[in-house]
Amino acid sequence: MSLTRRQFSACAAATAAITTAAGEVSAQQANGATPSDATGTGSAEHDMSSMPAYWMGSEQIAFLIYPQFTALDMVGPHHMLSSLMGATVHLVASTRDPVRSDNGLVFVPSVTFEDCPRDLDVICVPGGSQGTLAAMQDEATMDFLKDRGGRARYVTSVCTGSLILGAAGLLAGYKATSHWATKALLPIFGATPVDARVVEDRNRVTGGGVTAGIDFGLALVGHLRDRQYAEAVQLMAEYDPQPPFTAGAPDRAPQEVKDMIDKMFTGFIAQAAGVGRASYSRFGG
């Protein structure tokens, strides 16, 4: 399908409007607003009549948040997926109490485990460190993931969020990835680790460490709409990474830098392995 200049302009305006409104959507939905109420989609200001009909969806998307999760693991893909016209994006936690991330950012859940939609198009689990290990041992969190993940159209994670999916038994028999430092732990959960930034295996989509969540989110936008829609979202975000250094992957980082990070992770890896085995034995069946 070719996109006319008028269509692209309309798409750009709509994407900008939806992206700008993303921070307001959860609050308005909590008060009973519909996706179109929250974003203004379909209003006279943003005439969508020239858009392909399939560009307007109705997906239910949930991001699990828990104390001490890594904020960018969630915020990166949230930016991309909240640009899906017509989709409803939820921040789900055990209660509606504010959740503090590992770097101090505070997020307000829009739904709880109990009132999160039962049938989700996407469920996404961000990672972290000690907060992730705590989530892997929390019965309510594991029960929620097993229930929603057992029916979701896409079961996804970013960074060490794959360990949480694994503990819930949702990666057994699947290829997956994680942060490079924890990727070797995936076989504990019956998963096959793959050295890639984004790994797709049937309806499991996992992203590598932290910033890989942006790539993961954009890839999922392409699946849920099409390539042209995803490219428009990418352009609106000006997502054109040109890092000032080339140390973003272990095979390219200077050896002394990698050795330093390896030493920092030694204790966590051992702890995660122990927690992972115990949690998978308890919850993964």
Backbone torsions as a table, in degrees:
resi	resn	phi	psi	omega
1	MET	NA	127.2	175.5
2	SER	-89.3	148.0	-177.0
3	LEU	-107.7	123.0	178.6
4	THR	-73.5	164.0	178.9
5	ARG	-62.0	-37.9	179.2
6	ARG	-65.7	-42.0	179.4
7	GLN	-63.9	-43.1	-179.4
8	PHE	-64.6	-40.0	178.8
9	SER	-62.1	-41.6	178.5
10	ALA	-65.5	-40.8	178.9
11	CYS	-63.2	-43.9	-179.6
12	ALA	-61.9	-42.5	179.5
13	ALA	-64.1	-43.5	-179.1
14	ALA	-66.2	-43.2	-179.7
15	THR	-62.7	-42.9	178.6
16	ALA	-61.9	-42.2	-179.3
17	ALA	-64.7	-43.6	-178.6
18	ILE	-67.4	-42.8	179.9
19	THR	-62.4	-43.2	179.7
20	THR	-63.4	-35.7	-176.7
21	ALA	-84.4	-3.3	-172.5
22	ALA	-56.5	-37.6	-179.5
23	GLY	-69.8	-18.3	-178.5
24	GLU	-95.3	-16.9	-171.5
25	VAL	-63.1	-47.6	-175.8
26	SER	-60.5	-42.7	-178.7
27	ALA	-65.4	-41.6	-179.1
28	GLN	-70.0	-36.7	178.0
29	GLN	-65.9	-35.3	178.8
30	ALA	-62.5	-25.1	178.0
31	ASN	-95.9	10.9	174.2
32	GLY	96.1	8.0	-179.9
33	ALA	-75.1	149.9	174.8
34	THR	-85.7	165.4	177.5
35	PRO	-54.6	-40.3	-179.1
36	SER	-69.5	-33.2	176.1
37	ASP	-62.3	-41.4	-172.8
38	ALA	-74.6	-30.7	-172.4
39	THR	-107.5	-18.0	-175.8
40	GLY	83.3	5.3	-179.2
41	THR	-60.3	133.5	178.1
42	GLY	90.6	-2.3	179.4
43	SER	-77.9	171.0	179.4
44	ALA	-63.6	-27.8	-178.5
45	GLU	-65.0	-34.7	179.7
46	HIS	-125.9	87.5	-178.4
47	ASP	-72.9	114.3	-177.1
48	MET	-100.5	12.8	-173.3
49	SER	-63.5	-23.7	-178.2
50	SER	-90.3	-1.8	-178.3
51	MET	-78.6	146.4	171.1
52	PRO	-57.5	139.0	-174.9
53	ALA	-57.9	-35.4	-175.9
54	TYR	-75.0	-5.7	175.5
55	TRP	-76.1	-16.1	175.6
56	MET	-100.1	114.6	-177.4
57	GLY	-111.1	-166.0	178.7
58	SER	-147.7	31.8	-175.0
59	GLU	-63.8	147.1	170.4
60	GLN	-107.9	116.5	-174.3
61	ILE	-123.0	131.8	-178.9
62	ALA	-127.0	131.2	171.5
63	PHE	-106.0	121.4	174.5
64	LEU	-75.0	129.9	172.2
65	ILE	-124.4	146.4	-175.8
66	TYR	-150.5	158.8	-177.2
67	PRO	-54.3	131.3	176.0
68	GLN	72.7	22.3	171.4
69	PHE	-74.0	161.7	179.2
70	THR	-84.3	118.4	-171.1
71	ALA	-58.0	-46.1	-175.3
72	LEU	-67.1	-25.4	174.7
73	ASP	-57.0	-33.8	-179.3
74	MET	-94.5	-43.9	-172.2
75	VAL	-65.7	-38.0	-179.8
76	GLY	-59.9	-59.2	178.7
77	PRO	-67.4	-28.6	177.1
78	HIS	-60.1	-42.1	178.7
79	HIS	-58.7	-44.0	-178.3
80	MET	-69.2	-49.0	-174.4
81	LEU	-73.3	-26.7	176.9
82	SER	-75.1	-5.1	174.1
83	SER	-86.9	1.1	176.2
84	LEU	-77.5	113.4	-177.9
85	MET	-61.3	127.0	177.8
86	GLY	91.8	-13.4	-178.6
87	ALA	-76.2	152.2	173.2
88	THR	-113.1	124.5	-177.0
89	VAL	-110.8	125.7	-178.4
90	HIS	-109.9	145.0	165.1
91	LEU	-105.4	114.9	-172.2
92	VAL	-113.3	135.4	177.4
93	ALA	-144.0	175.4	-177.1
94	SER	-66.1	-31.4	175.5
95	THR	-136.5	178.2	176.6
96	ARG	-89.9	7.2	177.4
97	ASP	-66.3	145.6	178.1
98	PRO	-55.3	144.2	-178.7
99	VAL	-115.1	125.6	-179.3
100	ARG	-95.2	127.2	179.9
101	SER	-79.1	176.1	-176.0
102	ASP	-70.3	-16.5	176.4
103	ASN	-107.0	13.0	172.8
104	GLY	96.0	-7.7	175.5
105	LEU	-68.7	141.0	-176.1
106	VAL	-113.5	133.2	-178.3
107	PHE	-122.7	143.7	179.1
108	VAL	-104.1	116.0	178.4
109	PRO	-60.8	147.5	176.7
110	SER	-97.7	-21.8	177.6
111	VAL	-143.5	160.3	174.9
112	THR	-103.2	174.6	176.5
113	PHE	-55.2	-38.5	-175.5
114	GLU	-71.6	-40.9	-174.7
115	ASP	-101.9	6.2	172.4
116	CYS	-65.4	138.3	177.4
117	PRO	-49.6	139.5	-177.2
118	ARG	-73.1	-35.2	-177.9
119	ASP	-108.9	107.1	-175.9
120	LEU	-106.8	145.9	171.6
121	ASP	-79.6	-37.3	179.3
122	VAL	-139.7	132.2	165.5
123	ILE	-121.5	131.4	-174.9
124	CYS	-127.5	134.4	-179.4
125	VAL	-117.7	115.4	175.0
126	PRO	-78.1	167.1	-179.2
127	GLY	-103.5	-164.4	-178.2
128	GLY	170.4	-153.7	176.5
129	SER	-125.9	-96.8	-178.5
130	GLN	-63.3	-34.5	176.7
131	GLY	-63.7	-35.5	178.0
132	THR	-65.7	-43.5	179.2
133	LEU	-63.6	-38.0	177.7
134	ALA	-64.9	-41.4	179.6
135	ALA	-63.8	-36.2	180.0
136	MET	-65.2	-21.1	-177.7
137	GLN	-103.6	0.4	-176.6
138	ASP	-90.5	117.9	-174.1
139	GLU	-61.5	-42.0	-178.5
140	ALA	-63.9	-40.8	178.8
141	THR	-64.7	-45.5	-179.8
142	MET	-64.6	-41.6	178.3
143	ASP	-62.5	-41.1	178.9
144	PHE	-62.7	-46.5	-178.2
145	LEU	-65.9	-41.9	179.1
146	LYS	-61.7	-39.4	-178.9
147	ASP	-70.0	-56.1	-177.1
148	ARG	-71.2	-39.2	-179.8
149	GLY	-67.1	-25.5	178.7
150	GLY	-70.3	-16.8	-178.8
151	ARG	-119.3	-14.5	-172.9
152	ALA	-63.4	147.8	177.2
153	ARG	-66.4	-42.6	175.3
154	TYR	-128.7	130.0	176.7
155	VAL	-110.8	119.0	-165.9
156	THR	-137.9	164.8	177.1
157	SER	-156.2	165.5	173.5
158	VAL	-130.6	138.3	175.5
159	CYS	56.7	-135.0	-177.8
160	THR	-73.9	2.8	170.9
161	GLY	-58.4	-24.6	177.6
162	SER	-64.9	-28.0	176.9
163	LEU	-66.7	-36.1	177.9
164	ILE	-68.1	-45.4	175.6
165	LEU	-58.2	-42.7	-179.5
166	GLY	-62.5	-43.9	-179.8
167	ALA	-61.1	-31.0	178.8
168	ALA	-82.2	0.7	179.0
169	GLY	80.7	17.0	-173.6
170	LEU	-94.9	-0.3	178.9
171	LEU	-117.8	0.7	-179.0
172	ALA	-61.5	123.5	-179.6
173	GLY	86.1	5.9	-178.7
174	TYR	-115.3	152.4	168.1
175	LYS	-80.1	144.6	-176.7
176	ALA	-158.7	169.9	174.0
177	THR	-134.7	176.9	-178.4
178	SER	-160.4	-173.8	170.2
179	HIS	-56.0	144.1	-174.5
180	TRP	-56.5	-30.9	-177.2
181	ALA	-75.4	-20.6	-176.2
182	THR	-114.4	1.7	-176.0
183	LYS	-59.5	-35.4	-177.5
184	ALA	-68.2	-10.6	179.1
185	LEU	-83.3	-13.3	-173.7
186	LEU	-59.9	-35.0	178.0
187	PRO	-60.2	-21.4	174.8
188	ILE	-54.6	-32.9	-175.2
189	PHE	-100.2	11.9	-179.7
190	GLY	79.7	13.5	-180.0
191	ALA	-98.8	157.1	177.1
192	THR	-103.9	113.9	-178.8
193	PRO	-70.6	139.5	179.2
194	VAL	-126.8	135.4	-179.7
195	ASP	-84.8	84.4	179.3
196	ALA	-154.1	156.9	-178.6
197	ARG	-72.4	-37.5	175.4
198	VAL	-134.2	129.5	-179.9
199	VAL	-120.3	126.9	178.1
200	GLU	-116.6	126.0	175.4
201	ASP	-138.2	103.5	-173.9
202	ARG	55.9	-120.1	-177.2
203	ASN	-100.6	14.5	173.3
204	ARG	-98.8	125.7	178.7
205	VAL	-129.5	117.4	-178.1
206	THR	-122.8	142.0	179.0
207	GLY	-110.0	154.4	177.9
208	GLY	-73.3	-151.3	-172.5
209	GLY	-71.2	130.5	167.7
210	VAL	43.5	-85.0	-174.7
211	THR	-66.6	-19.8	176.6
212	ALA	-61.9	-18.9	177.4
213	GLY	-61.2	-30.1	177.5
214	ILE	-66.8	-45.3	177.8
215	ASP	-62.7	-45.2	178.7
216	PHE	-57.7	-47.3	-179.1
217	GLY	-62.6	-41.4	179.8
218	LEU	-67.3	-39.1	177.4
219	ALA	-62.2	-39.5	-179.4
220	LEU	-69.6	-34.6	173.5
221	VAL	-57.9	-41.4	178.4
222	GLY	-62.5	-36.9	178.9
223	HIS	-70.7	-40.2	-174.7
224	LEU	-80.9	-19.9	174.2
225	ARG	-122.6	-103.4	173.7
226	ASP	-159.8	178.3	-175.8
227	ARG	-61.7	-41.4	-175.6
228	GLN	-65.5	-40.1	176.6
229	TYR	-61.5	-46.5	-179.1
230	ALA	-62.4	-38.7	178.9
231	GLU	-65.9	-34.8	176.9
232	ALA	-66.6	-40.9	176.7
233	VAL	-63.5	-41.9	178.4
234	GLN	-61.7	-42.5	-178.9
235	LEU	-68.1	-41.3	178.2
236	MET	-60.0	-36.5	178.9
237	ALA	-81.3	-6.2	-173.4
238	GLU	47.7	47.4	-179.9
239	TYR	-83.2	94.0	-176.8
240	ASP	-141.7	68.6	-169.6
241	PRO	-61.1	129.3	175.8
242	GLN	-138.2	73.8	-174.0
243	PRO	-62.2	147.3	-178.9
244	PRO	-72.3	-14.4	178.7
245	PHE	-130.4	164.6	-178.2
246	THR	-114.7	35.1	-176.7
247	ALA	-104.2	23.7	-174.3
248	GLY	-82.1	-2.9	177.9
249	ALA	-139.2	146.9	-174.3
250	PRO	-60.6	-27.1	-179.2
251	ASP	-82.1	-8.2	178.7
252	ARG	-114.9	-14.9	-179.4
253	ALA	-72.8	147.7	174.3
254	PRO	-56.0	142.9	-174.5
255	GLN	-57.4	-39.0	-178.5
256	GLU	-66.6	-31.5	177.3
257	VAL	-70.8	-44.6	178.3
258	LYS	-62.4	-42.5	179.3
259	ASP	-60.6	-40.0	-179.8
260	MET	-63.4	-44.5	-179.6
261	ILE	-69.5	-38.5	176.6
262	ASP	-56.4	-44.4	-179.7
263	LYS	-64.9	-37.8	179.3
264	MET	-63.9	-31.4	-175.4
265	PHE	-90.1	-9.6	-172.2
266	THR	-53.9	-51.2	-179.0
267	GLY	-64.2	-41.7	-179.0
268	PHE	-65.3	-41.4	-178.8
269	ILE	-61.3	-44.6	179.2
270	ALA	-62.9	-42.5	179.5
271	GLN	-66.3	-43.3	-179.9
272	ALA	-63.1	-36.8	178.5
273	ALA	-63.5	-44.0	179.3
274	GLY	-65.6	-46.7	178.4
275	VAL	-63.5	-41.1	-178.7
276	GLY	-60.7	-46.7	-179.5
277	ARG	-63.2	-44.4	-179.1
278	ALA	-65.8	-42.4	-177.9
279	SER	-69.0	-40.9	179.3
280	TYR	-65.5	-37.8	177.2
281	SER	-65.2	-36.1	-177.5
282	ARG	-81.9	-43.0	-171.3
283	PHE	-110.8	-19.2	-168.0
284	GLY	-77.2	-12.0	-177.8
285	GLY	-73.9	NA	NA
